[in-house]
Amino acid sequence: MSKPIVAIVGRPNVGKSTLFNRLVGGRLAIVEDIPGVTRDRIYGDAVWLDHAFTVIDTGGIEFSGIENEIANQMKHQAQLAMEEADVILFVVDGKEGLTINDEEVANMLRRANKPVVLVVNKVDNFDHTEQYNEFYALGLGEPILISAAHGYNIGDLLDEVVKHFSPTEGEEEDDDVIKIAVIGRPNVGKSSLVNALLGTERVIVSDVPGTTRDAIDTALERDGQKYIIIDTAGMRRKGKIADVVERYSVIRSLRAVDRSDIVLMVIDAVEGLTEQDKKIAGYAHESGKGCILVVNKWDLVEKDDKTALRYTEKLREGLGFMQYAPVIYVSARTKKRVAKILELVKFVADQQNMRIATSILNNLIREATYLNPPPSDRGRRLKILYATQVAVKPPTFVLFVNDSELLHFSYQRYIENQLRQTFGFEGTPIRIIPRNRQEEKE
């Protein structure tokens, strides 16, 4: 069984994201004293007593003065979160008091036909609670008074939340999940690509660059394989990061790469490879993540029978450190070849989890050194005494040598190429670590 889902909803700036961070025990949602900062649904895992559950943070719901596309989609995303949820936390502002917007949200929640816990946030004085009695008028039962910023009464709130979980919920999930981070510059079509993969409007899609501000996790199962797809905010150059909210988004995108297994590096087919693309891809490479280069908007490119070949050559030239990454040309708008992405992800996941037997590995090293003897420096020649694989994701090999300083990067690259030619390792970086002979003895 899947874990129970708890959705946090309410109008803007009542402290939903602060409560979310308090529940999941980390700073996953952007917290800023600016209404409308959280736009999409943000997922995080939480545990209370013996209950594990998923928490969803949502954008603020407004019923008056909504004139723009993004505000309307924020409301739509909150409604989707309520449909997913087993329990809904309706957060109101204890300092500001009851508002017309709160009453409109309460009316929506009653129609949702889900368990609702009314949460009065920003409570300063828990000795004089009569001033909060006005919230009984919402007709959602007894309000629970908390201060999310200071952590007051969070235990009482969680006790009430878990009462609504059914006995069959909360069982442990299968850990055999491939985590995919979708990364790239703003407006290259990352969210559209995620929606095309999922077959649903999971994340906000807009022509306005920077629409996605948070890293968003979505579970997906295809052909018996479980995936988690993480849509991330577009990463601009540092000089173009205009406000503190966007800086948080870039940091979160980098953290999304850190917790992923494989990244889909999305490139705009029309604009081509940019310097910022190289920096983003470089971060994924240095983090040791499997990588697939996804060239999006391919339907907008005029093509002949050699266009893809020429484009791939330019990518290989511009991303010299990522020759191992497969390239796929897609259109999120028309969904052409999008279905093949998960097949490629599964292939790369198998490659990055490959283990080579020590005997086979050492046979390869001996043959490689025989065909191309190691270099010498001032009369001393490198000797590779022994090799072993010590890790996967990425595949990591330790070479025990007579002197690690004699292992020049060019010869290390030669060894890597021999490993790739023999075993593949397509889509994943390889780590080679030299160790001196005395370290082997230790």
N, C-alpha and C positions, 0 to 999 in steps of 0.2 A: 504493500500500500504506500501511496505517496504521503509526504508529510502534510499536516494541516497548513492552511494558508491564512494569514492574518493581514488584512488590508487596513492601512491607516488613511483616512479620508478627512476632509474638512475644507473650509475656505482658506485662502492664502494667508500665510504668515501667522498661523496659530501655534507653530512649533511641531509640525508633523515630522519634519526631517530630524529635529533634535530628539524626539521620542524614538524614531527609527534607529538612530545611532546608539541611543541608550539601550535599546532592546537587543541589537545585534552585537553590541560590544566593540564597535569600531566606527571610524568616521567614513562610512560608505556614501552617505548622502550629503550633498552640499548644504551647508548651514550658513545662511547669510540673512541679514535683516532687510531683505528686499522681497516684496511679494512676487510670487511666480517664479522663484528660482528653480524649483523642482518641476520639470516638465513631463517627463516620462515616468513609467512605473519602475521603481528601483527595488531589486530583490536582495534579501539577506537572510542568513540562517540564524536562528536563536534557539536557546535551550532554557527551559524553566523546570526545575525538579527533574522528573523523568520524561518530560515532554520535549521533543525536538520539533520545530515548526519553521515555516518560512514567513518572513515579514515583507510586505510590499509597501513602499512609500510612494505617494502619488502627488501629482500637481494639484494646486488649490482649485476648488470648484467655485465658480462665480456665476450668478444668474443675472446680474445687472451690468450693463455697460460693456458686454462682450461684442466687439466689433471686428476682431481679427481672427485669422485662420488658426493661429497657434493657440489662442485662448480657448477656442471651441474644441480643438483637438485635446487640450489638457483635460477638459471636462469629459470628453469621450474616453480618454485613457483611464480616468478615475472610475468611470462606469464599467469598463472592462475589468479593472482590478476587483471591483465589487462582485462581478459575476464569477470571478475565479475564487473568491475568498470563502472560507468556512466561517470566519468570524471577522466582523468589521469594527475597528476602533474609530469612533467619530470624535475628533478632537475639536474643542472649542477654546476660546481665549478667555480665561478667568478675569484678566485685567480689563479687557474691553467690554465684557458682558455679552448678553444675548443680542444677536443682530438678526435682521430680516434674512440675510444670507444663510445663517445657521438654520433658520426655520425651513428655508427652501431645501437645504441639504437633508434635513431630517425627514421631510416629505418624500424625497427620493429614496432614502434608506428604508422607510417603511414599505415602499413598493418592492424593494429588493428581496424581501422575505428571507433575510439572513439574520443570525444572531448579531445584535449591535451592542457594544459597550460604549457608553457615553463617558468621555474623558475630558475633564476640565483642567486645562494646562495653565501654567504660569501662576500657580497659587503661592502666595507669599506667607500667609498666616493660616496654619491648620487648626488654630484654637478658635477662630471665629469664622465658621463656615456658613453662617446663615445668609451671607451676601450672595452665595452661589445657588440659593434655592430657586432662583428664576429659571434655571436650566431644566427643572422638572417640567416646565411648560412644553418642552419639546416632545414629551410623551414617550421617552425612550428608557424609562426606568430611573433608578438612582444613579446620579453622576458620581464618578470616582475622581477625587481631587488629587492632582499630582503636580510636581515641578520636574519636567523632563530635564531641564538644564542642570538641576542640582541632584536629581535622582531620588527625590522624595516620593514615597508611596508607590514606587514602581513595582515592588513585590506584591502589594495588594491588587494592583491592576493585573499583574500576570496571573495571580490566583483566580481572578474572575475570568480571564481569557481562557485558561485551560479547562475550566468547568464546561465549556461549550465544545470541547473536542470529543469525538466519539471514541469508544474504547478500542476500535480497530485502527484508529489513526495513529501516526507517529512511529510506525515501524521503520527500521533502518533501511536505507535505500542501497541499491547496488552501486559499488564504487567504480565499476567498469564503465566510466564515462570519459569521452574525449571532449576536452574544453577548447573551444575555438574563439579566439579574439579577432574581431573584424576591425582592422585599423587602416589609417590613411589620412590624407588631408581633408579639410572640410569640403563638402559638396561634391565628392567623387561618387556618391551613390551607395554609401555603406548601409544606411538604414533601408533603402529600397532593396538592396541585395538581401539583407536579413529577412525582410518581409517576403521576398520571392522564395527564399529557402523554406520559410515556415508556411507559406501559403496563406498568410493572414496579416492583417494590419497590426503587427505587434509593436512597432515603434513609430513615432511621429515622422512623417515624410513631408518635407517642404523644400521649395527651391531656395529658401533663405539659408545661406551658409551658417553653420554652427547651431542648427536646430537641436541636435542631440548634445546635451551637456553632461550627462552621466553615463557611466558604463552599465549596460542593461543586460541581465542574464535571462536566457530563455532555454528551457529544457525541450529537447526534440528527440524522437526515436524514429529511426529509419532502418528497415531490413534487420531488425533485432539489435542494432547498435544504438546506444544512448549517447547523445551529445548535449553539451551546453554551449549555446552561441551567445557571445558577449559583443553587443554593439557598442562602440565607443565613440566619444566625441572626436571630431576632427582635430588634428594637431597642427596648429599654425606655427610659423617661425616665432621665436621669442619676441622679436621686435613688434610683432603684430598681435600679441596677446594683450588686449586693451584693458580688461578689468579683472578683478580678483576672482570672480566666479569662473571665468574662462581658464584662469590659471589652475584652479582646482580641477577643472575638467581634464586638462592635459595631464596632470599628475595622476588622476584616476585612470586615464587611458593607459599610461605607462604601467600602472599597477595591474590593470587588466591583462596586459601582455605578460607580466610576471606570473600571474596565476593560471595562464593558459598553457595548453600543450602545443597547439598549432595556431599560427596566425594566418589570416587571409589578408594579405597586403593589397589593398584595392587601389588601382591606378586608373586615372581618367584617360581613356583611349584617345580622346580628342586633344587634350593638353599634353599628353605624353609624360615621360619621366621627368620630375623636377628635382632640384637639390633637396627640397624638404622631404620628398619621397625617399631619397637616399638616406637621409638622417633617420627617418622613421623605421625603414627596413633595417638600418644598421643597429638600432636599439634591439629589435627582435633577434637579429643574428647574434649580437653580443650576449643576449639573455639565454641563448642556447635553445630557442624555440624552433619547432618545425615551421616551415614557411611555404606558402603557395602564393604566387603572384597572380592576382585576379585583375585582368584588364577589363574594366567595365565600360559601358556605352559603346561597345564594338559595333552596334547597329548604326552609329552615326559616322563611321569612318568609311570613306570610299575605298573599295578594295579591288585587288586583282588576285590572281592565284599565288602570288608571292608576298602579299602584304603582311600576313602573319609571320612569315619567316624573317622578313626585314625588321619587323617590330621586335621580334624576339632577340635578334642580333643586337639591336640598340639597347634593349634591357640588359642583356648579358654584358655589354660594354659598359653601361652606366653602373651596374651593380656587380662589379668584379668580385666582391667578397661573397656573393650569393649565387654562384654558378649552379649550385645544387638544387635551387628552387624550381619546381615545375611551373609552367605558365599556362593559364587557361583564359580564353577570350569569351566574354559573356555579355549579355545585355539584361540587366535587372528589369528594365522596362518591358521587354518582350519575353523575358524569362528563357531566352535561348541559351542552351548549355548550362543553365544554373543547376539543373538536376545532377550534373556530373561533378559538381564541386564536392559533395559529400563522399562520393566514390573516391575522389582524389585525396580527401582528408583521411579516409580510412586507410588508404594505401600508405600515405606518409606516416600515419600513426604506427603502422606495422614496421615501417623502415626505422623509425626512431627508437623502437623497442627491441630491435634485433640484437641478439647476443652471439658473439663468435667464440667458438671453443678455443681454448688457449693453445692447443696443439696446432690447430689449423692456422691460427693467427701467427704463430711463430714460424711455421712453414712459409707463409706469405712474406714475412719480414726477411727471412734468410734469402728467399728468391729475389726479393726486391733489392737487397744490398749486393747480391751477386751481379745482377744486371746493371746496377748503377751504384758503385762503391761510394760509401760516405766520404765527405770532404775531409781534408786534413788542414791543420792550422799550425804553422811553425813546426812542422815535423811530427805533430801529433794527429792521429787519425781517429775519428769517431768510431766507436764500436757499440753496436746495439746488442746487448747481452741477452735480453729477455723482454717479452711484451705480454701484457694481459689487459683484458677489458674490465674496467672497474665500475661502469655505470651505463645506464641508458637515459634517453631523453635529456640531453643528447648523448649519443654513443661516445664514451670517454675511454681512452686507452692510455696506459702508462708504459713508457719505454724506459727500461733500466739500461743505462749507458755508462761508459767509463768516465765521461766528463760532459755534463749537460750543456756547458758553454760551447761545445763543439757542434751542437745540433743547430745548424743555421735554419732560418725560417724557410729558405727555399728547399732544403732537403726534407724538412717537416711537411711542406706542401707536397713534395713528391710521395712521401709515405701516405699522406691522406688520399692522394689521387689513386694510388695502388689499392687502397682499401675500397674506394668507391668503384673502381673498375671491376674489382673481384666480387664485392658483396652488394653494391648498389648504394644504400644509405641515401636514396633520393629524397629530397625535401627537408633534410635535417643537417644542421652543422655537425662537425666532428671535432672533439677535443682531443688533443695529443699532449700528454704531460711527460716531460723528461725527468728522470730521477737518476741520481748518481749511484754507483755500485754500492757504496757504504749504506745508502738509504735502504737498499733492498735487504741488506743484512739486518738493519734495525727493524 
